[in-house]
Amino acid sequence: MSNRARATRKTTLNKDKAWIFGICARLADYLKLDPAIVRVIGIVGALFMPKIMVAGYLLAWLILEDKFRPR
């Protein structure tokens, strides 16, 4: 992928695979990983750094916009 295409790629929430807000599902899509792996990493991170993980999760939820899904 070229630098220009990478710069124009937009990160949005993924409500199709979401459990709560879709943050882990979107991060998994972006990194091309299984959403379960990202969720496990998030839970383990929350056990060791709860304030940072909760703040980061809520910040990502506020910053990222919903993915447009035509009906």
Secondary structure, DSSP 8 states (H G I E B T S, - for coil): --HHHHHH---EE--SS-SSSSHHHHHHHHHT--HHHHHHHHHHHHHH-HHHHHHHHHHHHHHSEE-----
